[in-house]
């Protein structure tokens, strides 16, 4: 799938020090895709950003569009709060 990044998503990637290559890995092979409001979905994976600490990287995506739009992105240490059990 092809993804475009909104200006907001690009700003948040920079502000939150989220490398594009890591985000692309999550978008192309997420550990989970969770429904969000409306047509939005959360593509998320547990990621080590290189310091040994695990974070949940969450990308809010509208994948009903072609190409899909990444609305925003963030990482959180509160993995249990957002992780969905099957």
VOLUM-79109 format. One record per residue: residue number from 1; z, x, y of N, C-alpha, C in turn. Coordinates in Angstrom, 1 decimal. Layout:
<site NUM <Z X Y> <Z X Y> <Z X Y>>
...
END
This chain:
<site 1 <0.0 0.9 -1.2> <0.0 0.0 0.0> <0.0 0.9 1.2>>
<site 2 <-0.7 0.5 2.3> <-0.7 1.2 3.5> <0.3 0.6 4.5>>
<site 3 <1.1 1.5 5.1> <2.1 1.1 6.1> <1.8 1.6 7.5>>
<site 4 <2.1 0.8 8.5> <2.0 1.2 9.8> <3.5 1.1 10.4>>
<site 5 <3.8 2.0 11.3> <5.1 2.0 11.9> <5.1 1.4 13.3>>
<site 6 <6.0 0.5 13.5> <6.2 0.0 14.9> <6.7 1.1 15.8>>
<site 7 <6.6 0.9 17.1> <7.1 1.9 18.0> <8.6 2.0 17.8>>
<site 8 <9.3 0.8 17.6> <10.7 0.8 17.4> <11.1 1.6 16.1>>
<site 9 <10.3 1.5 15.0> <10.6 2.2 13.8> <10.5 3.7 14.1>>
<site 10 <9.4 4.1 14.8> <9.2 5.5 15.1> <10.4 6.1 16.0>>
<site 11 <10.8 5.3 16.9> <12.0 5.7 17.8> <13.2 5.9 16.9>>
<site 12 <13.5 4.9 16.0> <14.7 5.0 15.2> <14.6 6.1 14.2>>
<site 13 <13.5 6.4 13.7> <13.3 7.6 12.8> <13.7 8.9 13.5>>
<site 14 <13.3 9.0 14.8> <13.6 10.2 15.5> <15.1 10.2 15.9>>
<site 15 <15.6 9.1 16.4> <17.0 9.0 16.8> <17.9 9.2 15.7>>
<site 16 <17.6 8.8 14.5> <18.5 8.8 13.3> <18.2 10.0 12.4>>
<site 17 <17.2 10.9 12.8> <16.9 12.1 12.1> <16.4 11.7 10.7>>
<site 18 <15.5 10.8 10.5> <15.0 10.4 9.2> <13.6 10.9 9.1>>
<site 19 <13.4 11.9 8.2> <12.1 12.6 8.1> <11.0 11.6 7.6>>
<site 20 <9.8 11.6 8.1> <8.8 10.7 7.7> <8.4 10.9 6.2>>
<site 21 <8.5 12.1 5.7> <8.1 12.3 4.3> <9.1 11.6 3.4>>
<site 22 <10.4 11.6 3.7> <11.4 10.8 2.9> <11.2 9.3 3.0>>
<site 23 <10.9 8.9 4.2> <10.6 7.4 4.4> <9.4 7.0 3.6>>
<site 24 <8.4 7.8 3.6> <7.2 7.5 2.8> <7.4 7.4 1.3>>
<site 25 <8.3 8.3 0.8> <8.7 8.2 -0.6> <9.4 6.9 -0.9>>
<site 26 <10.2 6.5 0.0> <10.9 5.2 -0.3> <10.0 4.0 -0.2>>
<site 27 <9.1 4.1 0.8> <8.1 3.0 1.0> <7.2 2.9 -0.2>>
<site 28 <6.7 4.0 -0.8> <5.8 4.0 -1.9> <6.4 3.8 -3.2>>
<site 29 <7.7 4.1 -3.4> <8.4 3.9 -4.6> <9.9 3.5 -4.4>>
<site 30 <10.1 2.4 -3.8> <11.5 2.0 -3.6> <12.3 1.7 -4.8>>
<site 31 <13.6 2.0 -4.8> <14.4 1.6 -5.9> <14.7 0.1 -6.0>>
<site 32 <14.6 -0.5 -4.8> <14.8 -1.9 -4.7> <14.0 -2.5 -3.5>>
<site 33 <13.5 -3.7 -3.7> <12.9 -4.5 -2.6> <13.7 -5.8 -2.5>>
<site 34 <14.4 -6.0 -1.4> <15.3 -7.1 -1.2> <14.8 -8.0 -0.1>>
<site 35 <14.7 -9.3 -0.4> <14.3 -10.3 0.6> <15.2 -10.3 1.8>>
<site 36 <14.6 -10.4 3.0> <15.3 -10.4 4.3> <14.9 -11.7 4.9>>
<site 37 <15.2 -11.9 6.2> <14.8 -13.1 6.9> <13.3 -13.3 7.0>>
<site 38 <12.9 -14.6 6.9> <11.5 -14.9 7.0> <10.6 -14.1 6.0>>
<site 39 <9.5 -13.5 6.6> <8.6 -12.7 5.7> <9.0 -11.3 5.6>>
<site 40 <10.2 -10.9 6.1> <10.6 -9.5 6.0> <11.2 -9.2 4.7>>
<site 41 <11.1 -7.9 4.2> <11.7 -7.4 3.0> <12.3 -6.1 3.4>>
<site 42 <13.4 -5.7 2.6> <14.0 -4.4 2.8> <13.5 -3.5 1.6>>
<site 43 <12.9 -2.4 1.9> <12.5 -1.4 0.9> <13.7 -0.4 1.0>>
<site 44 <14.4 -0.2 -0.1> <15.5 0.7 0.0> <15.7 1.6 -1.3>>
<site 45 <16.3 2.8 -1.0> <16.5 3.7 -2.1> <17.7 4.6 -1.7>>
<site 46 <18.5 5.1 -2.7> <19.6 6.0 -2.4> <18.9 7.4 -2.3>>
<site 47 <19.2 8.1 -1.2> <18.6 9.4 -0.9> <19.6 10.4 -0.5>>
<site 48 <19.4 11.6 -0.9> <20.1 12.8 -0.4> <19.3 13.5 0.7>>
<site 49 <19.8 13.5 1.9> <19.1 14.1 3.0> <19.2 15.6 3.1>>
<site 50 <19.7 16.2 2.0> <19.7 17.7 1.9> <21.1 18.3 2.1>>
<site 51 <22.1 17.5 2.4> <23.5 18.0 2.6> <24.4 17.6 1.5>>
<site 52 <23.8 17.1 0.4> <24.6 16.7 -0.8> <25.3 15.3 -0.7>>
<site 53 <25.2 14.7 0.5> <25.7 13.4 0.7> <24.7 12.3 0.5>>
<site 54 <25.0 11.3 -0.2> <24.0 10.2 -0.5> <24.1 9.1 0.5>>
<site 55 <23.0 8.6 0.9> <22.8 7.5 1.9> <21.8 6.5 1.3>>
<site 56 <22.0 5.3 1.7> <21.0 4.3 1.4> <20.0 4.2 2.6>>
<site 57 <18.7 4.6 2.3> <17.7 4.5 3.3> <17.1 3.1 3.2>>
<site 58 <17.1 2.4 4.3> <16.6 1.0 4.3> <15.5 0.9 5.4>>
<site 59 <14.3 0.4 4.9> <13.2 0.1 5.8> <12.9 -1.4 5.8>>
<site 60 <13.0 -2.0 7.0> <12.7 -3.4 7.1> <11.2 -3.5 7.3>>
<site 61 <10.5 -4.2 6.4> <9.0 -4.3 6.3> <8.5 -5.7 6.3>>
<site 62 <7.4 -5.9 7.0> <6.7 -7.2 6.9> <5.4 -6.8 6.1>>
<site 63 <5.5 -7.1 4.8> <4.4 -6.7 3.9> <3.5 -7.9 3.6>>
<site 64 <3.6 -8.9 4.4> <2.6 -10.0 4.3> <1.4 -9.7 5.2>>
<site 65 <1.5 -8.7 6.0> <0.4 -8.3 6.9> <-0.4 -7.2 6.2>>
<site 66 <-1.6 -7.0 6.6> <-2.4 -5.9 6.0> <-3.0 -5.1 7.2>>
<site 67 <-2.5 -3.8 7.4> <-1.5 -3.1 6.6> <-0.1 -3.6 6.9>>
<site 68 <0.8 -3.3 6.0> <2.2 -3.7 6.2> <2.8 -3.0 7.4>>
<site 69 <3.7 -3.6 8.1> <4.4 -3.0 9.3> <5.8 -2.7 9.0>>
<site 70 <6.2 -1.5 9.2> <7.6 -1.1 9.1> <8.2 -1.4 10.5>>
<site 71 <9.1 -2.4 10.5> <9.7 -2.9 11.7> <10.8 -2.0 12.3>>
<site 72 <11.7 -1.5 11.3> <12.8 -0.6 11.7> <13.2 0.1 10.4>>
<site 73 <14.0 1.2 10.6> <14.5 2.0 9.5> <15.9 2.5 9.9>>
<site 74 <16.7 2.6 8.9> <18.0 3.2 9.1> <18.6 3.7 7.8>>
<site 75 <19.6 4.6 7.9> <20.4 5.0 6.7> <21.8 4.6 6.9>>
<site 76 <22.5 4.3 5.8> <23.9 4.0 5.8> <24.6 4.6 4.6>>
<site 77 <25.9 4.9 4.8> <26.7 5.3 3.7> <27.3 4.2 3.0>>
<site 78 <27.1 3.0 3.5> <27.7 1.8 2.8> <26.7 1.2 1.8>>
<site 79 <26.5 2.0 0.7> <25.6 1.7 -0.3> <26.0 0.4 -1.0>>
<site 80 <27.2 0.2 -1.3> <27.7 -1.0 -2.1> <27.5 -2.3 -1.3>>
<site 81 <27.5 -2.2 0.0> <27.4 -3.4 0.9> <26.0 -4.0 0.7>>
<site 82 <24.9 -3.1 0.6> <23.6 -3.6 0.6> <22.9 -3.5 -0.7>>
<site 83 <23.4 -2.8 -1.7> <22.8 -2.7 -3.0> <22.9 -4.0 -3.8>>
<site 84 <21.8 -4.4 -4.3> <21.8 -5.7 -5.1> <21.8 -5.4 -6.6>>
<site 85 <22.8 -6.0 -7.3> <22.9 -5.8 -8.7> <21.9 -6.8 -9.4>>
<site 86 <21.3 -6.4 -10.5> <20.3 -7.3 -11.2> <21.0 -8.4 -11.9>>
END
